[in-house]
């Protein structure tokens, strides 16, 4: 018997199936990696239980192939930058991944199959060979009526203007400036944009959107000449269409980490516009896939990394990325295994404090799952370790209080390096590292959970040398960044 499950599936559902069918051998394959207590409960379901993660069964090349298949199929069915492109790409990538897992597990084998849906599990793939488990009850927070109306009928907008003697064009930023590092000499005005970004039936569409936008801009006495901008995380395909209607180029500001070895993934979901990379490392991904990318705009702060001056390793911070289906190469189980490896460090080094910083969006039903934060906190609580905790502090507080930062891949680790904190990239996946660009510059990185433990075994004895090595990498990064920002002739 085979269960295809994720961490949101209640144990009671699995127990009921096993009680009714009494399987002698049970295979459980999950998009997550079960924590120790979860493994113990799963192994009690049948006399012989074998546990697998999707990621255990697929190679880097097979996973990258899923993205390639998804890109081809999505572009056959939808034009580039269609507002449904990204969702279709993810659907096809997940389906290809599930089909590979199904074929490996069920090849020449007759077995009873039960499957869940969501969190990386494609129902269509498993329905042909199995039976669905009851749907998980989705708990969603109810938005206040006023907030729902505000989000439906308005969008955040910022006007960024130069101050003093600056002669730069003002910038109209479609969305929030929260994730951007802005210069202090920038005047910011928050406006409310009354038009929806998305084109949906019954709303302003096409040329009418451009007319309405120009009328609104004249009403608010905006300058005749301005930059039109948004960010990667807030981009909507309608923004490119709006830019065309206004006769302007859209600048899409890169506000996160994009490694050069990242697959094309959802990039075809972006329409016309140039990408703006304040960090030159992220530019390589866009250029490799044929997109225009330029250095920072006038209102963005210049980037350089500060020297590392860490003198102790008393507080170790694990900063988590979040996992979803925007590329088949990202697996939820990788995060689970890094957490378990970090908890094992806390058991070994009882004289140090270990803190896990959860990604704020991991509980999204399309990321790690609604119960993901509770699940990690329950795991930590069950250890009873006094030197291990889950952070409830703000990002700013966590960036100040840590001595050493650990991460698989995240903008937060890059930010920690930037402010002079000692950091370690840990790739326990057995596949490509999404911090490879920084590894090439000499920033500390290891290729397994065991290697992470070895790194910490010698950390105190090697601390001064590790700091010196990171500072050599900082010099290389700053030189590369200066070259990226140098004026083009």
LINSULSUL-V509399 format. One record per residue. N is the residue number from 1. RES is the residue in one letter. D_CENTER is the distance of its C-alpha to the mean C-alpha in whole Angstrom. Layout:
BEGIN
((N,RES,D_CENTER) (N,RES,D_CENTER))
END
This chain:
BEGIN
((1,X,34) (2,X,30) (3,X,27) (4,X,24) (5,X,22) (6,X,19) (7,X,19) (8,X,20) (9,X,23) (10,X,26) (11,X,28) (12,X,31) (13,X,30) (14,X,30) (15,X,33) (16,X,35) (17,X,35) (18,X,36) (19,X,39) (20,X,40) (21,X,40) (22,X,40) (23,X,38) (24,X,39) (25,X,36) (26,X,33) (27,X,30) (28,X,26) (29,X,23) (30,X,20) (31,X,16) (32,X,16) (33,X,18) (34,X,21) (35,X,22) (36,X,25) (37,X,27) (38,X,25) (39,X,26) (40,X,30) (41,X,30) (42,X,29) (43,X,31) (44,X,34) (45,X,34) (46,X,36) (47,X,38) (48,X,36) (49,X,32) (50,X,30) (51,X,26) (52,X,24) (53,X,20) (54,X,19) (55,X,17) (56,X,21) (57,X,22) (58,X,21) (59,X,21) (60,X,18) (61,X,21) (62,X,21) (63,X,17) (64,X,17) (65,X,20) (66,X,18) (67,X,16) (68,X,20) (69,X,21) (70,X,19) (71,X,19) (72,X,23) (73,X,23) (74,X,21) (75,X,23) (76,X,27) (77,X,26) (78,X,25) (79,X,25) (80,X,22) (81,X,20) (82,X,22) (83,X,20) (84,X,20) (85,X,18) (86,X,15) (87,X,16) (88,X,18) (89,X,16) (90,X,14) (91,X,17) (92,X,19) (93,X,16) (94,X,16) (95,X,20) (96,X,21) (97,X,19) (98,X,21) (99,X,24) (100,X,24) (101,X,23) (102,X,26) (103,X,28) (104,X,28) (105,X,29) (106,X,31) (107,X,33) (108,X,37) (109,X,36) (110,X,38) (111,X,36) (112,X,35) (113,X,31) (114,X,29) (115,X,26) (116,X,23) (117,X,21) (118,X,17) (119,X,14) (120,X,15) (121,X,18) (122,X,20) (123,X,24) (124,X,25) (125,X,25) (126,X,27) (127,X,29) (128,X,31) (129,X,32) (130,X,31) (131,X,31) (132,X,29) (133,X,28) (134,X,29) (135,X,26) (136,X,24) (137,X,25) (138,X,22) (139,X,22) (140,X,21) (141,X,22) (142,X,24) (143,X,24) (144,X,27) (145,X,29) (146,X,29) (147,X,26) (148,X,25) (149,X,28) (150,X,27) (151,X,23) (152,X,25) (153,X,28) (154,X,26) (155,X,23) (156,X,23) (157,X,24) (158,X,25) (159,X,28) (160,X,27) (161,X,31) (162,X,32) (163,X,35) (164,X,38) (165,X,39) (166,X,36) (167,X,37) (168,X,33) (169,X,32) (170,X,31) (171,X,27) (172,X,26) (173,X,23) (174,X,21) (175,X,19) (176,X,18) (177,X,19) (178,X,17) (179,X,14) (180,X,17) (181,X,19) (182,X,22) (183,X,26) (184,X,28) (185,X,31) (186,X,29) (187,X,31) (188,X,28) (189,X,29) (190,X,27) (191,X,28) (192,X,28) (193,X,28) (194,X,30) (195,X,28) (196,X,25) (197,X,23) (198,X,23) (199,X,26) (200,X,27) (201,X,31) (202,X,33) (203,X,31) (204,X,32) (205,X,31) (206,X,32) (207,X,34) (208,X,35) (209,X,32) (210,X,33) (211,X,36) (212,X,35) (213,X,32) (214,X,35) (215,X,37) (216,X,35) (217,X,34) (218,X,38) (219,X,39) (220,X,36) (221,X,38) (222,X,35) (223,X,36) (224,X,37) (225,X,35) (226,X,31) (227,X,28) (228,X,26) (229,X,22) (230,X,19) (231,X,15) (232,X,12) (233,X,10) (234,X,14) (235,X,15) (236,X,18) (237,X,20) (238,X,23) (239,X,22) (240,X,23) (241,X,26) (242,X,27) (243,X,27) (244,X,30) (245,X,32) (246,X,32) (247,X,33) (248,X,30) (249,X,27) (250,X,24) (251,X,22) (252,X,18) (253,X,16) (254,X,13) (255,X,12) (256,X,9) (257,X,9) (258,X,10) (259,X,12) (260,X,15) (261,X,15) (262,X,12) (263,X,14) (264,X,15) (265,X,13) (266,X,13) (267,X,14) (268,X,18) (269,X,16) (270,X,17) (271,X,21) (272,X,23) (273,X,23) (274,X,22) (275,X,19) (276,X,19) (277,X,17) (278,X,19) (279,X,17) (280,X,19) (281,X,17) (282,X,14) (283,X,18) (284,X,18) (285,X,16) (286,X,17) (287,X,21) (288,X,20) (289,X,20) (290,X,22) (291,X,21) (292,X,23) (293,X,21) (294,X,23) (295,X,23) (296,X,22) (297,X,24) (298,X,27) (299,X,25) (300,X,23) (301,X,23) (302,X,24) (303,X,22) (304,X,23) (305,X,22) (306,X,25) (307,X,27) (308,X,26) (309,X,29) (310,X,28) (311,X,31) (312,X,30) (313,X,27) (314,X,28) (315,X,25) (316,X,22) (317,X,18) (318,X,15) (319,X,12) (320,X,9) (321,X,6) (322,X,5) (323,X,6) (324,X,7) (325,X,10) (326,X,9) (327,X,10) (328,X,13) (329,X,12) (330,X,9) (331,X,11) (332,X,11) (333,X,14) (334,X,13) (335,X,11) (336,X,15) (337,X,17) (338,X,15) (339,X,16) (340,X,20) (341,X,20) (342,X,20) (343,X,22) (344,X,25) (345,X,25) (346,X,26) (347,X,28) (348,X,30) (349,X,30) (350,X,31) (351,X,32) (352,X,29) (353,X,26) (354,X,23) (355,X,20) (356,X,17) (357,X,14) (358,X,12) (359,X,9) (360,X,11) (361,X,9) (362,X,9) (363,X,12) (364,X,12) (365,X,14) (366,X,11) (367,X,9) (368,X,11) (369,X,14) (370,X,16) (371,X,18) (372,X,15) (373,X,16) (374,X,19) (375,X,19) (376,X,18) (377,X,20) (378,X,23) (379,X,22) (380,X,23) (381,X,26) (382,X,27) (383,X,27) (384,X,30) (385,X,29) (386,X,30) (387,X,28) (388,X,24) (389,X,23) (390,X,19) (391,X,19) (392,X,20) (393,X,20) (394,X,18) (395,X,16) (396,X,19) (397,X,21) (398,X,19) (399,X,19) (400,X,22) (401,X,23) (402,X,22) (403,X,24) (404,X,21) (405,X,18) (406,X,16) (407,X,12) (408,X,11) (409,X,9) (410,X,7) (411,X,9) (412,X,11) (413,X,13) (414,X,14) (415,X,15) (416,X,17) (417,X,19) (418,X,19) (419,X,21) (420,X,23) (421,X,22) (422,X,22) (423,X,19) (424,X,18) (425,X,15) (426,X,16) (427,X,15) (428,X,17) (429,X,16) (430,X,19) (431,X,17) (432,X,16) (433,X,14) (434,X,11) (435,X,13) (436,X,16) (437,X,17) (438,X,17) (439,X,19) (440,X,22) (441,X,22) (442,X,23) (443,X,21) (444,X,21) (445,X,19) (446,X,20) (447,X,20) (448,X,20) (449,X,20) (450,X,24) (451,X,24) (452,X,22) (453,X,25) (454,X,27) (455,X,26) (456,X,26) (457,X,30) (458,X,31) (459,X,29) (460,X,31) (461,X,34) (462,X,32) (463,X,30) (464,X,32) (465,X,32) (466,X,28) (467,X,28) (468,X,30) (469,X,28) (470,X,25) (471,X,27) (472,X,28) (473,X,25) (474,X,24) (475,X,27) (476,X,26) (477,X,23) (478,X,25) (479,X,28) (480,X,25) (481,X,24) (482,X,27) (483,X,28) (484,X,25) (485,X,26) (486,X,30) (487,X,32) (488,X,32) (489,X,36))
END
